[in-house]
Each structure stands twice: as C-alpha cells, then as structure tokens.
Amino acid sequence: MTVIHQPDKKRFAIELETATAITEYMIVGEKIIFTHTEVPIGHEGKGIASLLAKAALDYARENSFRVMPICPYVGGYIKRHPEYKDLLQEGFSVD
C-alpha cells in the first residue's frame, strides 16, 4: 500500500479497492493539526491507519512543523511511537 500526499485536499490517502483511507490536516503557521483519520469499514485492523499516521508525521518532521494531534488516532500513534513526541506542539500531551 502506498500513502499519497494530497496537499490540495489537505490529506494523506491510501487508495483501496473501492474506497479511500485518509488522515486529514490543517496547517496554521508552523503547526500542522491532524484532525481526522478514517479507514473504511472492512479494511480496519490491517495497519492502514498506522501507515497514514507514520507518513503524516514524517512529513511534519521533514517540514519542521509542530504537531497538534486533535485526531485521537494520530495522538495514540505518537503515544505508541515515542520517537515522534519531540514533534508535539508545546502544551500538547499524548500520555
């Protein structure tokens, strides 16, 4: 599976057979706010959301964004992968 960055739609996406899995974001100044992750029914439990979160956080790191994970999935991913905690905007915690 390949994660595609779609900046015009402000999301990272994985095209599946009949649907699209996404992680959406907003950029405000030097911050990237992850707002929503969705994996279509029938595709859960296959690691798709993890691929999206990793690609999104790697993008944040490559572009020196501070991360605000409003999306519970992205926040949980950071908690499970502490190597991304340094990206968190001051005042945000995932613990």
Jmol script that loads the backbone (N, CA, C; Angstrom):
load data "model"
ATOM      1  N   MET A   1       0.840  -1.182   0.000  1.00  0.00           N
ATOM      2  CA  MET A   1       0.000   0.000   0.000  1.00  0.00           C
ATOM      3  C   MET A   1       0.883   1.242   0.000  1.00  0.00           C
ATOM      4  N   THR A   2       0.470   2.216  -0.770  1.00  0.00           N
ATOM      5  CA  THR A   2       1.239   3.442  -0.904  1.00  0.00           C
ATOM      6  C   THR A   2       0.441   4.617  -0.354  1.00  0.00           C
ATOM      7  N   VAL A   3       1.095   5.390   0.503  1.00  0.00           N
ATOM      8  CA  VAL A   3       0.470   6.607   1.024  1.00  0.00           C
ATOM      9  C   VAL A   3       0.754   7.734   0.041  1.00  0.00           C
ATOM     10  N   ILE A   4      -0.284   8.440  -0.332  1.00  0.00           N
ATOM     11  CA  ILE A   4      -0.172   9.561  -1.261  1.00  0.00           C
ATOM     12  C   ILE A   4      -0.517  10.841  -0.509  1.00  0.00           C
ATOM     13  N   HIS A   5       0.362  11.826  -0.600  1.00  0.00           N
ATOM     14  CA  HIS A   5       0.062  13.135  -0.014  1.00  0.00           C
ATOM     15  C   HIS A   5      -0.745  13.917  -1.042  1.00  0.00           C
ATOM     16  N   GLN A   6      -1.903  14.397  -0.622  1.00  0.00           N
ATOM     17  CA  GLN A   6      -2.773  15.193  -1.482  1.00  0.00           C
ATOM     18  C   GLN A   6      -2.942  16.579  -0.869  1.00  0.00           C
ATOM     19  N   PRO A   7      -1.935  17.451  -1.046  1.00  0.00           N
ATOM     20  CA  PRO A   7      -1.985  18.759  -0.382  1.00  0.00           C
ATOM     21  C   PRO A   7      -3.187  19.604  -0.799  1.00  0.00           C
ATOM     22  N   ASP A   8      -3.687  19.431  -2.009  1.00  0.00           N
ATOM     23  CA  ASP A   8      -4.864  20.185  -2.441  1.00  0.00           C
ATOM     24  C   ASP A   8      -6.104  19.812  -1.628  1.00  0.00           C
ATOM     25  N   LYS A   9      -6.132  18.591  -1.095  1.00  0.00           N
ATOM     26  CA  LYS A   9      -7.246  18.131  -0.262  1.00  0.00           C
ATOM     27  C   LYS A   9      -6.872  18.124   1.219  1.00  0.00           C
ATOM     28  N   LYS A  10      -5.638  18.539   1.524  1.00  0.00           N
ATOM     29  CA  LYS A  10      -5.134  18.586   2.898  1.00  0.00           C
ATOM     30  C   LYS A  10      -5.285  17.234   3.587  1.00  0.00           C
ATOM     31  N   ARG A  11      -4.722  16.220   2.925  1.00  0.00           N
ATOM     32  CA  ARG A  11      -4.812  14.882   3.497  1.00  0.00           C
ATOM     33  C   ARG A  11      -3.726  13.969   2.937  1.00  0.00           C
ATOM     34  N   PHE A  12      -3.522  12.881   3.681  1.00  0.00           N
ATOM     35  CA  PHE A  12      -2.724  11.753   3.231  1.00  0.00           C
ATOM     36  C   PHE A  12      -3.731  10.654   2.956  1.00  0.00           C
ATOM     37  N   ALA A  13      -3.521   9.904   1.878  1.00  0.00           N
ATOM     38  CA  ALA A  13      -4.527   8.926   1.475  1.00  0.00           C
ATOM     39  C   ALA A  13      -3.889   7.624   1.012  1.00  0.00           C
ATOM     40  N   ILE A  14      -4.648   6.561   1.182  1.00  0.00           N
ATOM     41  CA  ILE A  14      -4.325   5.261   0.606  1.00  0.00           C
ATOM     42  C   ILE A  14      -5.562   4.837  -0.178  1.00  0.00           C
ATOM     43  N   GLU A  15      -5.375   4.639  -1.463  1.00  0.00           N
ATOM     44  CA  GLU A  15      -6.481   4.194  -2.320  1.00  0.00           C
ATOM     45  C   GLU A  15      -6.649   2.690  -2.153  1.00  0.00           C
ATOM     46  N   LEU A  16      -7.849   2.283  -1.791  1.00  0.00           N
ATOM     47  CA  LEU A  16      -8.176   0.873  -1.629  1.00  0.00           C
ATOM     48  C   LEU A  16      -9.049   0.447  -2.810  1.00  0.00           C
ATOM     49  N   GLU A  17      -9.473  -0.800  -2.836  1.00  0.00           N
ATOM     50  CA  GLU A  17     -10.249  -1.285  -3.980  1.00  0.00           C
ATOM     51  C   GLU A  17     -11.455  -0.395  -4.307  1.00  0.00           C
ATOM     52  N   THR A  18     -12.254  -0.111  -3.302  1.00  0.00           N
ATOM     53  CA  THR A  18     -13.496   0.625  -3.550  1.00  0.00           C
ATOM     54  C   THR A  18     -13.633   1.882  -2.699  1.00  0.00           C
ATOM     55  N   ALA A  19     -12.604   2.224  -1.959  1.00  0.00           N
ATOM     56  CA  ALA A  19     -12.696   3.364  -1.045  1.00  0.00           C
ATOM     57  C   ALA A  19     -11.313   3.950  -0.824  1.00  0.00           C
ATOM     58  N   THR A  20     -11.267   5.015  -0.017  1.00  0.00           N
ATOM     59  CA  THR A  20     -10.017   5.689   0.302  1.00  0.00           C
ATOM     60  C   THR A  20      -9.894   5.847   1.804  1.00  0.00           C
ATOM     61  N   ALA A  21      -8.736   5.490   2.339  1.00  0.00           N
ATOM     62  CA  ALA A  21      -8.417   5.727   3.751  1.00  0.00           C
ATOM     63  C   ALA A  21      -7.661   7.046   3.817  1.00  0.00           C
ATOM     64  N   ILE A  22      -7.932   7.847   4.853  1.00  0.00           N
ATOM     65  CA  ILE A  22      -7.356   9.189   4.905  1.00  0.00           C
ATOM     66  C   ILE A  22      -6.921   9.603   6.309  1.00  0.00           C
ATOM     67  N   THR A  23      -5.954  10.492   6.350  1.00  0.00           N
ATOM     68  CA  THR A  23      -5.634  11.298   7.527  1.00  0.00           C
ATOM     69  C   THR A  23      -5.662  12.735   7.045  1.00  0.00           C
ATOM     70  N   GLU A  24      -6.534  13.545   7.645  1.00  0.00           N
ATOM     71  CA  GLU A  24      -6.703  14.940   7.241  1.00  0.00           C
ATOM     72  C   GLU A  24      -5.950  15.868   8.175  1.00  0.00           C
ATOM     73  N   TYR A  25      -5.597  17.036   7.658  1.00  0.00           N
ATOM     74  CA  TYR A  25      -4.849  18.005   8.454  1.00  0.00           C
ATOM     75  C   TYR A  25      -5.173  19.431   8.035  1.00  0.00           C
ATOM     76  N   MET A  26      -4.745  20.359   8.884  1.00  0.00           N
ATOM     77  CA  MET A  26      -4.758  21.791   8.589  1.00  0.00           C
ATOM     78  C   MET A  26      -3.377  22.311   8.951  1.00  0.00           C
ATOM     79  N   ILE A  27      -2.892  23.269   8.187  1.00  0.00           N
ATOM     80  CA  ILE A  27      -1.628  23.922   8.511  1.00  0.00           C
ATOM     81  C   ILE A  27      -1.926  25.349   8.938  1.00  0.00           C
ATOM     82  N   VAL A  28      -1.423  25.711  10.111  1.00  0.00           N
ATOM     83  CA  VAL A  28      -1.586  27.059  10.646  1.00  0.00           C
ATOM     84  C   VAL A  28      -0.197  27.533  11.055  1.00  0.00           C
ATOM     85  N   GLY A  29       0.374  28.404  10.254  1.00  0.00           N
ATOM     86  CA  GLY A  29       1.718  28.884  10.544  1.00  0.00           C
ATOM     87  C   GLY A  29       2.713  27.745  10.516  1.00  0.00           C
ATOM     88  N   GLU A  30       3.387  27.536  11.646  1.00  0.00           N
ATOM     89  CA  GLU A  30       4.390  26.471  11.755  1.00  0.00           C
ATOM     90  C   GLU A  30       3.822  25.214  12.395  1.00  0.00           C
ATOM     91  N   LYS A  31       2.497  25.138  12.471  1.00  0.00           N
ATOM     92  CA  LYS A  31       1.840  23.997  13.104  1.00  0.00           C
ATOM     93  C   LYS A  31       1.056  23.199  12.072  1.00  0.00           C
ATOM     94  N   ILE A  32       1.049  21.882  12.265  1.00  0.00           N
ATOM     95  CA  ILE A  32       0.175  21.022  11.477  1.00  0.00           C
ATOM     96  C   ILE A  32      -0.772  20.347  12.464  1.00  0.00           C
ATOM     97  N   ILE A  33      -2.051  20.495  12.204  1.00  0.00           N
ATOM     98  CA  ILE A  33      -3.089  19.979  13.092  1.00  0.00           C
ATOM     99  C   ILE A  33      -3.722  18.774  12.401  1.00  0.00           C
ATOM    100  N   PHE A  34      -3.520  17.589  12.966  1.00  0.00           N
ATOM    101  CA  PHE A  34      -4.137  16.392  12.412  1.00  0.00           C
ATOM    102  C   PHE A  34      -5.529  16.273  13.000  1.00  0.00           C
ATOM    103  N   THR A  35      -6.537  16.317  12.120  1.00  0.00           N
ATOM    104  CA  THR A  35      -7.917  16.438  12.565  1.00  0.00           C
ATOM    105  C   THR A  35      -8.730  15.146  12.505  1.00  0.00           C
ATOM    106  N   HIS A  36      -8.368  14.248  11.592  1.00  0.00           N
ATOM    107  CA  HIS A  36      -9.244  13.092  11.399  1.00  0.00           C
ATOM    108  C   HIS A  36      -8.505  11.990  10.641  1.00  0.00           C
ATOM    109  N   THR A  37      -8.683  10.764  11.084  1.00  0.00           N
ATOM    110  CA  THR A  37      -8.204   9.593  10.355  1.00  0.00           C
ATOM    111  C   THR A  37      -9.392   8.663  10.171  1.00  0.00           C
ATOM    112  N   GLU A  38      -9.531   8.160   8.954  1.00  0.00           N
ATOM    113  CA  GLU A  38     -10.654   7.270   8.669  1.00  0.00           C
ATOM    114  C   GLU A  38     -10.205   6.134   7.765  1.00  0.00           C
ATOM    115  N   VAL A  39     -10.517   4.916   8.198  1.00  0.00           N
ATOM    116  CA  VAL A  39     -10.279   3.727   7.388  1.00  0.00           C
ATOM    117  C   VAL A  39     -11.654   3.118   7.120  1.00  0.00           C
ATOM    118  N   PRO A  40     -11.986   2.887   5.855  1.00  0.00           N
ATOM    119  CA  PRO A  40     -13.312   2.355   5.525  1.00  0.00           C
ATOM    120  C   PRO A  40     -13.593   1.011   6.198  1.00  0.00           C
ATOM    121  N   ILE A  41     -14.852   0.791   6.489  1.00  0.00           N
ATOM    122  CA  ILE A  41     -15.310  -0.465   7.089  1.00  0.00           C
ATOM    123  C   ILE A  41     -14.849  -1.623   6.205  1.00  0.00           C
ATOM    124  N   GLY A  42     -14.365  -2.645   6.848  1.00  0.00           N
ATOM    125  CA  GLY A  42     -13.884  -3.816   6.126  1.00  0.00           C
ATOM    126  C   GLY A  42     -12.383  -3.785   5.891  1.00  0.00           C
ATOM    127  N   HIS A  43     -11.770  -2.645   6.166  1.00  0.00           N
ATOM    128  CA  HIS A  43     -10.324  -2.508   5.985  1.00  0.00           C
ATOM    129  C   HIS A  43      -9.605  -2.249   7.309  1.00  0.00           C
ATOM    130  N   GLU A  44     -10.371  -2.211   8.402  1.00  0.00           N
ATOM    131  CA  GLU A  44      -9.764  -1.965   9.707  1.00  0.00           C
ATOM    132  C   GLU A  44      -8.890  -3.149  10.108  1.00  0.00           C
ATOM    133  N   GLY A  45      -7.906  -2.880  10.975  1.00  0.00           N
ATOM    134  CA  GLY A  45      -7.072  -3.934  11.508  1.00  0.00           C
ATOM    135  C   GLY A  45      -5.988  -4.438  10.576  1.00  0.00           C
ATOM    136  N   LYS A  46      -5.738  -3.720   9.503  1.00  0.00           N
ATOM    137  CA  LYS A  46      -4.729  -4.135   8.522  1.00  0.00           C
ATOM    138  C   LYS A  46      -3.499  -3.229   8.527  1.00  0.00           C
ATOM    139  N   GLY A  47      -3.431  -2.313   9.515  1.00  0.00           N
ATOM    140  CA  GLY A  47      -2.280  -1.424   9.602  1.00  0.00           C
ATOM    141  C   GLY A  47      -2.352  -0.205   8.712  1.00  0.00           C
ATOM    142  N   ILE A  48      -3.491   0.032   8.107  1.00  0.00           N
ATOM    143  CA  ILE A  48      -3.642   1.152   7.171  1.00  0.00           C
ATOM    144  C   ILE A  48      -3.537   2.491   7.889  1.00  0.00           C
ATOM    145  N   ALA A  49      -4.216   2.626   9.003  1.00  0.00           N
ATOM    146  CA  ALA A  49      -4.161   3.887   9.754  1.00  0.00           C
ATOM    147  C   ALA A  49      -2.742   4.168  10.237  1.00  0.00           C
ATOM    148  N   SER A  50      -2.015   3.120  10.621  1.00  0.00           N
ATOM    149  CA  SER A  50      -0.620   3.302  11.054  1.00  0.00           C
ATOM    150  C   SER A  50       0.252   3.818   9.919  1.00  0.00           C
ATOM    151  N   LEU A  51       0.054   3.296   8.724  1.00  0.00           N
ATOM    152  CA  LEU A  51       0.807   3.783   7.563  1.00  0.00           C
ATOM    153  C   LEU A  51       0.525   5.260   7.314  1.00  0.00           C
ATOM    154  N   LEU A  52      -0.743   5.641   7.430  1.00  0.00           N
ATOM    155  CA  LEU A  52      -1.116   7.046   7.231  1.00  0.00           C
ATOM    156  C   LEU A  52      -0.488   7.938   8.287  1.00  0.00           C
ATOM    157  N   ALA A  53      -0.585   7.530   9.552  1.00  0.00           N
ATOM    158  CA  ALA A  53      -0.041   8.346  10.644  1.00  0.00           C
ATOM    159  C   ALA A  53       1.470   8.503  10.503  1.00  0.00           C
ATOM    160  N   LYS A  54       2.158   7.414  10.181  1.00  0.00           N
ATOM    161  CA  LYS A  54       3.614   7.483  10.025  1.00  0.00           C
ATOM    162  C   LYS A  54       3.995   8.433   8.897  1.00  0.00           C
ATOM    163  N   ALA A  55       3.332   8.323   7.764  1.00  0.00           N
ATOM    164  CA  ALA A  55       3.637   9.209   6.635  1.00  0.00           C
ATOM    165  C   ALA A  55       3.357  10.662   6.992  1.00  0.00           C
ATOM    166  N   ALA A  56       2.251  10.907   7.685  1.00  0.00           N
ATOM    167  CA  ALA A  56       1.888  12.269   8.069  1.00  0.00           C
ATOM    168  C   ALA A  56       2.905  12.857   9.045  1.00  0.00           C
ATOM    169  N   LEU A  57       3.320  12.062  10.011  1.00  0.00           N
ATOM    170  CA  LEU A  57       4.290  12.550  10.998  1.00  0.00           C
ATOM    171  C   LEU A  57       5.678  12.710  10.382  1.00  0.00           C
ATOM    172  N   ASP A  58       6.039  11.844   9.470  1.00  0.00           N
ATOM    173  CA  ASP A  58       7.316  12.004   8.773  1.00  0.00           C
ATOM    174  C   ASP A  58       7.305  13.295   7.944  1.00  0.00           C
ATOM    175  N   TYR A  59       6.165  13.582   7.328  1.00  0.00           N
ATOM    176  CA  TYR A  59       6.020  14.840   6.579  1.00  0.00           C
ATOM    177  C   TYR A  59       6.187  16.038   7.520  1.00  0.00           C
ATOM    178  N   ALA A  60       5.568  15.958   8.686  1.00  0.00           N
ATOM    179  CA  ALA A  60       5.689  17.042   9.668  1.00  0.00           C
ATOM    180  C   ALA A  60       7.146  17.257  10.046  1.00  0.00           C
ATOM    181  N   ARG A  61       7.866  16.165  10.295  1.00  0.00           N
ATOM    182  CA  ARG A  61       9.277  16.277  10.666  1.00  0.00           C
ATOM    183  C   ARG A  61      10.100  16.882   9.523  1.00  0.00           C
ATOM    184  N   GLU A  62       9.894  16.389   8.304  1.00  0.00           N
ATOM    185  CA  GLU A  62      10.658  16.866   7.148  1.00  0.00           C
ATOM    186  C   GLU A  62      10.442  18.358   6.884  1.00  0.00           C
ATOM    187  N   ASN A  63       9.277  18.875   7.298  1.00  0.00           N
ATOM    188  CA  ASN A  63       8.935  20.265   7.037  1.00  0.00           C
ATOM    189  C   ASN A  63       8.961  21.139   8.285  1.00  0.00           C
ATOM    190  N   SER A  64       9.530  20.608   9.355  1.00  0.00           N
ATOM    191  CA  SER A  64       9.728  21.340  10.622  1.00  0.00           C
ATOM    192  C   SER A  64       8.433  21.895  11.209  1.00  0.00           C
ATOM    193  N   PHE A  65       7.338  21.132  11.072  1.00  0.00           N
ATOM    194  CA  PHE A  65       6.073  21.529  11.682  1.00  0.00           C
ATOM    195  C   PHE A  65       6.016  21.043  13.122  1.00  0.00           C
ATOM    196  N   ARG A  66       5.350  21.809  13.967  1.00  0.00           N
ATOM    197  CA  ARG A  66       4.991  21.371  15.315  1.00  0.00           C
ATOM    198  C   ARG A  66       3.630  20.690  15.169  1.00  0.00           C
ATOM    199  N   VAL A  67       3.443  19.567  15.825  1.00  0.00           N
ATOM    200  CA  VAL A  67       2.262  18.737  15.643  1.00  0.00           C
ATOM    201  C   VAL A  67       1.241  18.964  16.751  1.00  0.00           C
ATOM    202  N   MET A  68      -0.006  19.127  16.330  1.00  0.00           N
ATOM    203  CA  MET A  68      -1.142  19.204  17.243  1.00  0.00           C
ATOM    204  C   MET A  68      -2.090  18.067  16.852  1.00  0.00           C
ATOM    205  N   PRO A  69      -2.032  16.934  17.553  1.00  0.00           N
ATOM    206  CA  PRO A  69      -2.852  15.775  17.179  1.00  0.00           C
ATOM    207  C   PRO A  69      -4.244  15.809  17.800  1.00  0.00           C
ATOM    208  N   ILE A  70      -5.146  16.533  17.172  1.00  0.00           N
ATOM    209  CA  ILE A  70      -6.532  16.538  17.633  1.00  0.00           C
ATOM    210  C   ILE A  70      -7.183  15.188  17.321  1.00  0.00           C
ATOM    211  N   CYS A  71      -6.762  14.581  16.235  1.00  0.00           N
ATOM    212  CA  CYS A  71      -7.239  13.251  15.860  1.00  0.00           C
ATOM    213  C   CYS A  71      -6.775  12.233  16.902  1.00  0.00           C
ATOM    214  N   PRO A  72      -7.689  11.513  17.528  1.00  0.00           N
ATOM    215  CA  PRO A  72      -7.301  10.546  18.554  1.00  0.00           C
ATOM    216  C   PRO A  72      -6.365   9.455  18.022  1.00  0.00           C
ATOM    217  N   TYR A  73      -6.539   9.069  16.776  1.00  0.00           N
ATOM    218  CA  TYR A  73      -5.669   8.012  16.248  1.00  0.00           C
ATOM    219  C   TYR A  73      -4.225   8.491  16.160  1.00  0.00           C
ATOM    220  N   VAL A  74      -4.004   9.685  15.624  1.00  0.00           N
ATOM    221  CA  VAL A  74      -2.637  10.200  15.500  1.00  0.00           C
ATOM    222  C   VAL A  74      -2.026  10.400  16.885  1.00  0.00           C
ATOM    223  N   GLY A  75      -2.808  10.902  17.832  1.00  0.00           N
ATOM    224  CA  GLY A  75      -2.315  11.047  19.203  1.00  0.00           C
ATOM    225  C   GLY A  75      -1.914   9.704  19.793  1.00  0.00           C
ATOM    226  N   GLY A  76      -2.723   8.682  19.578  1.00  0.00           N
ATOM    227  CA  GLY A  76      -2.409   7.349  20.063  1.00  0.00           C
ATOM    228  C   GLY A  76      -1.186   6.769  19.380  1.00  0.00           C
ATOM    229  N   TYR A  77      -1.026   7.070  18.104  1.00  0.00           N
ATOM    230  CA  TYR A  77       0.147   6.589  17.374  1.00  0.00           C
ATOM    231  C   TYR A  77       1.420   7.190  17.970  1.00  0.00           C
ATOM    232  N   ILE A  78       1.376   8.475  18.265  1.00  0.00           N
ATOM    233  CA  ILE A  78       2.540   9.125  18.881  1.00  0.00           C
ATOM    234  C   ILE A  78       2.831   8.498  20.246  1.00  0.00           C
ATOM    235  N   LYS A  79       1.794   8.202  20.995  1.00  0.00           N
ATOM    236  CA  LYS A  79       1.989   7.576  22.315  1.00  0.00           C
ATOM    237  C   LYS A  79       2.669   6.219  22.161  1.00  0.00           C
ATOM    238  N   ARG A  80       2.284   5.454  21.135  1.00  0.00           N
ATOM    239  CA  ARG A  80       2.873   4.134  20.906  1.00  0.00           C
ATOM    240  C   ARG A  80       4.246   4.208  20.237  1.00  0.00           C
ATOM    241  N   HIS A  81       4.550   5.353  19.624  1.00  0.00           N
ATOM    242  CA  HIS A  81       5.827   5.546  18.920  1.00  0.00           C
ATOM    243  C   HIS A  81       6.476   6.827  19.436  1.00  0.00           C
ATOM    244  N   PRO A  82       7.097   6.751  20.610  1.00  0.00           N
ATOM    245  CA  PRO A  82       7.622   7.955  21.269  1.00  0.00           C
ATOM    246  C   PRO A  82       8.694   8.701  20.474  1.00  0.00           C
ATOM    247  N   GLU A  83       9.221   8.103  19.426  1.00  0.00           N
ATOM    248  CA  GLU A  83      10.194   8.815  18.596  1.00  0.00           C
ATOM    249  C   GLU A  83       9.580  10.036  17.912  1.00  0.00           C
ATOM    250  N   TYR A  84       8.257  10.159  17.957  1.00  0.00           N
ATOM    251  CA  TYR A  84       7.580  11.320  17.368  1.00  0.00           C
ATOM    252  C   TYR A  84       7.170  12.363  18.413  1.00  0.00           C
ATOM    253  N   LYS A  85       7.360  12.079  19.698  1.00  0.00           N
ATOM    254  CA  LYS A  85       6.922  13.012  20.746  1.00  0.00           C
ATOM    255  C   LYS A  85       7.608  14.375  20.654  1.00  0.00           C
ATOM    256  N   ASP A  86       8.827  14.408  20.129  1.00  0.00           N
ATOM    257  CA  ASP A  86       9.530  15.682  20.015  1.00  0.00           C
ATOM    258  C   ASP A  86       8.859  16.641  19.037  1.00  0.00           C
ATOM    259  N   LEU A  87       7.949  16.139  18.210  1.00  0.00           N
ATOM    260  CA  LEU A  87       7.236  16.985  17.250  1.00  0.00           C
ATOM    261  C   LEU A  87       6.055  17.731  17.881  1.00  0.00           C
ATOM    262  N   LEU A  88       5.614  17.281  19.048  1.00  0.00           N
ATOM    263  CA  LEU A  88       4.408  17.854  19.652  1.00  0.00           C
ATOM    264  C   LEU A  88       4.558  19.340  19.942  1.00  0.00           C
ATOM    265  N   GLN A  89       3.504  20.070  19.611  1.00  0.00           N
ATOM    266  CA  GLN A  89       3.422  21.479  19.955  1.00  0.00           C
ATOM    267  C   GLN A  89       3.448  21.591  21.476  1.00  0.00           C
ATOM    268  N   GLU A  90       4.162  22.582  21.980  1.00  0.00           N
ATOM    269  CA  GLU A  90       4.212  22.800  23.420  1.00  0.00           C
ATOM    270  C   GLU A  90       2.784  22.865  23.969  1.00  0.00           C
ATOM    271  N   GLY A  91       2.541  22.157  25.045  1.00  0.00           N
ATOM    272  CA  GLY A  91       1.224  22.137  25.663  1.00  0.00           C
ATOM    273  C   GLY A  91       0.397  20.936  25.264  1.00  0.00           C
ATOM    274  N   PHE A  92       0.803  20.212  24.218  1.00  0.00           N
ATOM    275  CA  PHE A  92       0.089  19.001  23.806  1.00  0.00           C
ATOM    276  C   PHE A  92       0.757  17.793  24.428  1.00  0.00           C
ATOM    277  N   SER A  93      -0.053  16.894  24.939  1.00  0.00           N
ATOM    278  CA  SER A  93       0.449  15.665  25.534  1.00  0.00           C
ATOM    279  C   SER A  93      -0.358  14.503  24.988  1.00  0.00           C
ATOM    280  N   VAL A  94       0.287  13.371  24.834  1.00  0.00           N
ATOM    281  CA  VAL A  94      -0.412  12.175  24.396  1.00  0.00           C
ATOM    282  C   VAL A  94      -0.388  11.089  25.467  1.00  0.00           C
ATOM    283  N   ASP A  95       0.106  11.448  26.654  1.00  0.00           N
ATOM    284  CA  ASP A  95       0.179  10.479  27.748  1.00  0.00           C
ATOM    285  C   ASP A  95      -1.103  10.392  28.520  1.00  0.00           C
TER     286      ASP A  95
END
end "model"
wireframe off; spacefill off
backbone 0.3
color backbone group
